Amino acid sequence: MKPSVILYKILPDDLLARLEQHFTVTQFNRLTAENRPAFLQALEHAEGLIGSGGQIDKAVLDLAPKLRAVSTISVGYDNFDVNAMTERGIVMMHTPTVLTETVADTVMALILSTARRVVEVANWAKSGQWKGSVGSDLFGLDVHHKTIGILGMGRIGLALAQRANLGFNMPVLYNDRQANPAVESRFNARFCDLDTLLSESDFLCISLPLTPQTHHLIGKDQLKKMKPNAILINTGRGPVIDEAALIEALKAGTIHGAGLDVYEKEPLAPDSELFRLPNVVALPHIGSATHETRYNMSACAVDNLITALTGTVEVNCVNAQVLAK
C-alpha cells in the first residue's frame, strides 16, 4: 500500500502525477478556515505533508501520529514547529537552492526602483502630469558605485553580491554569523559588525531567516544609525524589521526610502502607511514569483518528499539530526 500524504497546494499536472506514482494523495488547494476541519481529520492517516502556507505547530502534529516527513514549497520554515518535529523523528524538508537567483534579481529590482523612484514616477506620468522635462523634484539617486550592505551572507546574499559588485561596481559590506572568504575573494567584500554595516551602507539589504535572534533585529535604534540618504531593502522575513519603527523613520526622513517584499503580517493591510508613503516600494511577496522558479520549487519539494519517505535524503533537510537517528 502506498504511503498516505496530504497536499495543500495546487501543483502542475505532471508534478501531481509524479506524487501520485509514489503516494495516495489527499489534496487541498490551500489551507483555509473552511477546509481546516477536513485537513485536521486527514492528518490521522498522513505519513507526509507537502505544501506552503499555514501554521504547522505542535497542536497539528498531535493529530498526525503516523507523520514521518514534511516538505514545504519554500525556503523559509518559520511557520513549522521544527523542534517538535525533531523530537518526534519527523523529517523537515525545504527548497533552499532553486530560488536563489530569482530572489537576488528581486532585490536588485527593489534597489533600482526605490532609488530611481520608478513606481512613483511611472504613476505620475500615467496620471497625465508629464507635460515637459522632469524637474529635480522627481530626481532619484544613483545606484552604481554606491556601497551595498548585505545582512545575511547565504546563497541569496552571495548572488546579490555578484550582481552588485560585478554589475554595478558597488563596494560590498556584509554581516553574518561568520566571515565568508569566498565572497571576500570573489567580490572584494568586507566583513563587518552590524553597527558598521548600518552606518556605512547606502543600500542595506536584509536576507535573513526569522529566528528569535533576528526578530526585530532592525528597530528604532538601528535605523537611527543609518545614513539619511540610505535605502533599506527586505526580502528575507518581515518581522526582522520593527515595522512601526520603520514607518516612523521613513516619515521623519531618518532614512531615504525602503523597498519591501515581506512584512510583519501578510497580506499587508490595505490601510498600511507603507502603501501610502511615496518613498516606499511595497511588493506583495513576489521574491520567487516567476513561472520557472515556482515550478522548480514545487518539483524540488515533490522530490524532497519522495526521498524523505524512502529514506534516501542527501540534501535540503532542515533537521538532519533526525536522519542520524
Stockholm file with secondary structure:
# STOCKHOLM 1.0

chainA/1-325         MKPSVILYKILPDDLLARLEQHFTVTQFNRLTAENRPAFLQALEHAEGLIGSGGQIDKAVLDLAPKLRAVSTISVGYDNFDVNAMTERGIVMMHTPTVLTETVADTVMALILSTARRVVEVANWAKSGQWKGSVGSDLFGLDVHHKTIGILGMGRIGLALAQRANLGFNMPVLYNDRQANPAVESRFNARFCDLDTLLSESDFLCISLPLTPQTHHLIGKDQLKKMKPNAILINTGRGPVIDEAALIEALKAGTIHGAGLDVYEKEPLAPDSELFRLPNVVALPHIGSATHETRYNMSACAVDNLITALTGTVEVNCVNAQVLAK
#=GR chainA/1-325 SS CCCEEEEESCCCHHHHHHHHHHSEEEECSSCCTTTHHHHHHHGGGCSEEEESSSCBCHHHHTTCTTCCEEEESSSCCTTBCHHHHHHTTCEEECCCSTTHHHHHHHHHHHHHHHHTTHHHHHHHHHTTCCCSSCCGGGCCCCCTTCCEEEECCSHHHHHHHHIIIIIHCCCEEEECSSCCHHHHHHHCCEECCHHHHHHHCSEEEECCCCCTTTTTCBCHHHHHTSCTTCEEEECSCGGGBCHHHHHHHHHHTSSSEEEESCCSSSSCCTTCHHHHCTTEEECCSCTTCSHHHHHHHHHHHHHHHHHHHHTCCCSCBSCTHHHHC
#=GC SS_cons         CCCEEEEESCCCHHHHHHHHHHSEEEECSSCCTTTHHHHHHHGGGCSEEEESSSCBCHHHHTTCTTCCEEEESSSCCTTBCHHHHHHTTCEEECCCSTTHHHHHHHHHHHHHHHHTTHHHHHHHHHTTCCCSSCCGGGCCCCCTTCCEEEECCSHHHHHHHHIIIIIHCCCEEEECSSCCHHHHHHHCCEECCHHHHHHHCSEEEECCCCCTTTTTCBCHHHHHTSCTTCEEEECSCGGGBCHHHHHHHHHHTSSSEEEESCCSSSSCCTTCHHHHCTTEEECCSCTTCSHHHHHHHHHHHHHHHHHHHHTCCCSCBSCTHHHHC
//
